[in-house]
Amino acid sequence: MKKSGVWKSKYISEFVFLCVLVLLWQLFYILGVDVFSIWKAYAMPSPAGVLKSFGTMLSGGLLLPAVGYSLLRGFGGYLLSVVIGCGLGLLMNYFPYLRRNLRPLVMGIQTLPSICWVPFSILWFGLTQQAIIFVVVMGSAFSIAIAADNAVRNVPPIYKKAALTMGAEPGQIYRDVILPASFPELISGLKQGWSFAWRALMSGEVMTTCIGLGQTLITGRNLADINQVMLVMVIIVLIGIFIDQMIFGRLEKRVYQKRGL
């Protein structure tokens, strides 16, 4: 009961804080547009306008398909990034030659903004779904590779020595000792990889004609509808927060609790 009360208090506090932010935003809009005429109404979004745009897009059947397609592409590209990134990271860790020569290249590619891959992907795949997924993979796989390599390298050497002392084979050490011990840090890397993938997805969608949040954002810009643009931005942020808290946050908490942390 006490734990439930703490969670209720936490959610109520967050809800009140968000309500205060929205009220301050609306007040800022009224002062800037209606009172002092600092901005034009079409150039400044307001909570009321964003809410109206939400109702219009929802009733018009435009919002839910955009969210659904974006999530589908995002998860698909992210899963490919996890497979490629973890495989590459483990290879760099296992083979010293790759660690010395390939890791600097991977780190260099990882610093490229994901939008740099958009022209490349369009030339390869055209304005298709594959082009967007390619951008997502290139935007997040190398970050995950570096995180996987770091997670394995940061496992205390005493674990490996203890396993060798007990007669474990090299394959057993990686499978039963090193990988489980690296999992908490790896989750943090996977969470960061998701943030890169989500941002890369938006970069890919704004440059193509496929249905999605990125394309809806560009449509709002083309229509000079600042409230639609703001609505899409808010939805992108909320989806990112939801996935971070409900998936990665819970996974991290469960892993840490199992390890007594």
KARA-V826870 format. One record per backbone hydrogen bond with DSSP energy under -0.5 kcal/mol. NH is the residue of the N-H (numbers start at 1). CO is the residue of the C=O. Records with the same first field share a line. If there is no record, write none. Layout:
NH: CO ; CO
This chain:
5: 1
6: 2
7: 3
8: 4
9: 5
10: 6
11: 7
12: 8
13: 9
14: 10
15: 11
16: 12
17: 13
18: 14
19: 15
20: 16
21: 17
22: 18
23: 19
24: 20
25: 21
26: 22
27: 23
28: 24
29: 25
30: 26
31: 27
32: 28
33: 29
34: 29 ; 30
35: 30
36: 31
38: 32
39: 32
43: 40
44: 40 ; 41
50: 46
51: 47
52: 48
53: 49
54: 50
55: 51
56: 52
57: 53
58: 54
59: 55
60: 56
61: 58
62: 57
63: 57
66: 62
67: 63
68: 64
69: 65
70: 66
71: 67
72: 68
73: 69
74: 70
75: 71
76: 72
77: 73
78: 74
79: 75
80: 76
81: 77
82: 78
83: 79
84: 80
85: 81
86: 82
87: 83
88: 84
89: 85
90: 86
91: 87
92: 88
93: 89
94: 90
95: 91
96: 94
99: 95
100: 96
101: 97
102: 98
103: 98
106: 102
107: 103
108: 104
109: 105
110: 106
111: 107 ; 108
112: 109
116: 113
117: 114
118: 115
119: 115
120: 116
121: 117
122: 118
123: 119
124: 120
125: 121
126: 121 ; 122
128: 126
132: 128
133: 129
134: 130
135: 131
136: 132
137: 133
138: 134
139: 135
140: 136 ; 137
141: 137
144: 140
145: 141
146: 142
147: 143
148: 144
149: 145
150: 146
151: 147
152: 148
153: 149
154: 150
155: 152
159: 156
160: 156
161: 157
162: 158
163: 159
164: 160
165: 161
166: 162
167: 164
168: 163
173: 169
174: 170
175: 171
176: 172
177: 172 ; 173
178: 173
179: 174
181: 177
182: 178
183: 179 ; 180
186: 182
187: 183
188: 184
189: 185
190: 186
191: 187
192: 188
193: 189
194: 190
195: 191
196: 192
197: 193
198: 194
199: 195
200: 196
201: 197
202: 198
203: 199
204: 200
205: 201
206: 202
207: 203 ; 204
208: 205
213: 66
216: 212
217: 213
218: 214
219: 215
220: 216
221: 217
222: 218
223: 219
224: 221
225: 220
226: 224
229: 225
230: 226
231: 227
232: 228
233: 229
234: 230
235: 231
236: 232
237: 233
238: 234
239: 235
240: 236
241: 237
242: 238
243: 239
244: 240
245: 241
246: 242
247: 243
248: 243
249: 244
250: 245
251: 247
252: 248
253: 249
254: 250
255: 251
256: 252
257: 253
258: 254
259: 255
260: 257
261: 256
